[in-house]
Amino acid sequence: MAENSILCSVSSLILSLFTLFSCLFGHGNSIEQLAGYNTFTISSFKYPETQIRPFDMRYIRVDLPPWFSSMSIALKSSVNLDIKSVEKVPKSALPMICFREGSLPLPDVSNTSLGELVALSNSSFEGTQVLQNSEQCYPVPRNMTMKLTNEQISARVLYFGLFNGVGPTRTQSKMIVRGPSYSFAANISVEGCITSSMQGQYCNQTVELLSCGLSRNNSGNGSASGFFNQSMLSCRNNFETSCLGDEEMKIYTLEILRVAEFLTISAENVRLRPVNNSGNSSGIDLMCFARYGAMPSATLHDFSGNLNKSPLVINSPKVGQWYISILALNLSKETGGSQSNVSKVCYSLELQELECPLGKAGPNCLSERYMLQTVLRKDSTPFESYFLPHGEKVMSDAANFLLEPLLSNYSFGGLDTWTYFILDIPHGAAGGNLHIRLTSDRKLNYEIYVRNGGLPSLVNWDYYYVNKTSNSHGSMFFALYSSSEEKADFYILYVREGTWNIALRNLNSTDGTSNRQTTMSVSLERCPKRCSYHGDCKSALDASGLTSYSFCACDRTHGGFDCSIEIVSRQGHIWQSIALIASNAAAVLPAFWALRQRAFAEWVIYTSSGISSGLYHACDVGAWCALSFGVLQFFDFWLSFLAVVSTFVYLTTIGEVYKRAIHTVVAILTALMAITKATRPSNVILVMAIGALALLVGWLIEFSTKYRSLSFSMDLCLNSLERRRIREWVNSLVKTIMKRFRWGFLLAGFIALAMAAISRDLENSQNYWIWHSVWHVTIYTSSFFFLCSKVITINSGNERPTDANYQLTRQDSLSRG
């Protein structure tokens, strides 16, 4: 048996043994006999409840082996949005779930409008044909149960990501992050078929593995229409003849192991049975549907054709598993309606795969093909590398190489030549970006075509570059940078795992390339264009921990997946910085009044609070950092908390001993709040509660000291004298409170405090600089009005003598006078 036939048989045997041992010994898998179908659980993952904050994201990877039958997703979230209200939610705040095959989705580069979004369901999911070079995004549902079969998605790797807002501002560094968070929990299970010969959603469809063998080896001289150094691989069904009734379907599978020039599918010896049937087989439609990596059908396939009319030719088929289905149609018309139930059409299926030898590719296998060797970068993040051709023609330790010594000498049709480069993106590196760059000393004379899994051509490619105006710039996951007539520079974002083929088309090759020098560079980078030098490149792992991905954390003024979008202009950023820093000058108002009243403790607190807030915001906007950001943030929040509570304490008239005690307790509590989670929204309410409690404690101390001579019986029945004393005490208390404050200033203080609360409530990531500046002015102004509202008294006429010894001492001093 030929080599490929042996490989196919061995792979089938290994698959059967694997599924057998999986069933016997488990490995965490359990066989499920659902409605009599032979399926078992390949993998099952439960993702616990996870919270996604505004502008945050989570990625999940699901591996789908060739024998999988279906994947079930059960998702539960706290999102409460229906499809009608989606258009009212800005994209920067919309919870979204995105799917992509082979690599991570990146909705920031998508042009999908909110009006195009539909609810996620089995019927709305478009499947693998859309996911190959794009992604599908949907609003996050509250509850969702979805089952995707191997007729909808191919047996590869499926990624889906959950996002809380998308768009350029998602990667922008923000002074404050406020907005609704949502949580999700998910269960994902993958079902597979026990035997490789039974596949489909319920593992009830028989799939026949085609046996292949080397039919002939063509070498030597020949014409352009002949074969040059090519290997023809022939594949047939195990039984010489297959027979189908009307509208019956039979499925075959074939694995392409090497890069092929084309794949031809034909049906030989088409005839009707029984033999005495008077029908004509030429009028029968023997439809062929071919699909890469997934089960084909009449409605979902990659290629199709009527084999009874002509063979189906697939140019440059992808390397991997192919599925082919044959469907017989119009059989009853040719055999007569009464005999259609017993008549069948029989055929012999034959496939021919034309392969090129190592180092060759393209038409007639006359073009050069180079395998690029991976060279890991030193002291870099995982999978960051560059690629160099492996061979004697390249003698360079640099990350680029000269192109002209590697070009093909043969020009097809005398017009141009093609040169091919093959590289491999390893598993787990889907979060990287493939960077391709060509630089020439004169006008660039090359076109670039890139394809995953198969050889690219003029009509079959995933991405291409001809010049600055003709390229894949409008395609998703393609980013073009600083290209010119002498330079081509682009990225393939979040490149899919697997084999990639790069084809260079050398135009006007008859002019010669001896006087031209073109440098080519191919590399796998973590962040495109080093985040445009406006951010930092961060790395993370997906939820399964199997894939490393990178993303840009941009500065205050830029956003986008590569930080190339200017969100805030330089002049606008200067005005924002001035507003946030200068608005802290409002702290002068309460500090001045405290100093005027000789309240030195409050003066120190207000002054320190204004200075620390100004320094913190100077560092936060990127102007200047006097200390580390964490230290400045702690002092800003701590002293702000302390200033608010000190305002409440100042309104009491207790002695300095009690004030020092209250200040000490408050300082400890507010320091704990600032060091643990300073930006927690509930801290504002907590600080106000602490301040009100401090004021209440101060008043209790004050009244218990000044009116401790007041006593009355605790009996239920009070006499008239005691009731009169209580009424006098209450009236005295009311008069004291009325005379304690200047009510105009007190009302102004509450108005300013209300304005501060409103401005804080209106803050978000976009208008933070405006309303937080207003917050600075209003909160310090409210403290100033509260300080001014207190009436300073030496001896109040309403105070009662607290001790009889006071009268004796006073009389003694008068007699001595």
Secondary structure by P-SEA (a helix, b strand, c coil): ccaaaaaaaaaaaaaaaaaaaaaaccccbbbbbcccccccccbbbbbcbbbbccccbbbbbbbbcccccbbbbbbbcccccccccccccccccccbbbbbccbbbbccccccccccccccccccccccccccccccccccccbbbbbbccccccccbbbbbbbccccccccccccccccbbbbbcbbbbbbbbcccccccccccbbbbbbbbccccccccccccccccbbbbbbbbccccbbbbcccbbbbbbbbbcccccbbbbbcccccccccccccccccccbbbbbbccccccccccccccccccbbbbbccccccbbbbbbbbccccccccccccccbbbbbbbbbbbbbbccccccccccbbbbbbbbbbbcccccccbbbbbccccccccccccccccccccccccccbbbbbbbbbbccccccbbbbbbbbbcccccbbbbbbcccccccccccccccccccccccccccccccccccbbbbbbccccccbbbbbbbbcccccccccbbbbbbbbbbcccccccccbbbbbbbcccccbbbbbbbccccccccccccccccaaaaaaaaaaaaaccccaaaaaaaaaaacaaaaaaaaaaaaaaaaaaaaaaacccccccaaaaaaaaaaaaaaaaaaaaaaaccccaaaaaaaaaaaaaaaaaaaaccccccaaaaaaaaaaaaaaaaaaaaaaaaacccbbbbccccccaaaaaaaaaaaaaaaaaaaaccaaaaaaaaaaaaaaaaaaaaaccccaaaaaaaaaaaaaaaaaaaaaaabbbbccccccccccaaaaaaaaaaaaac
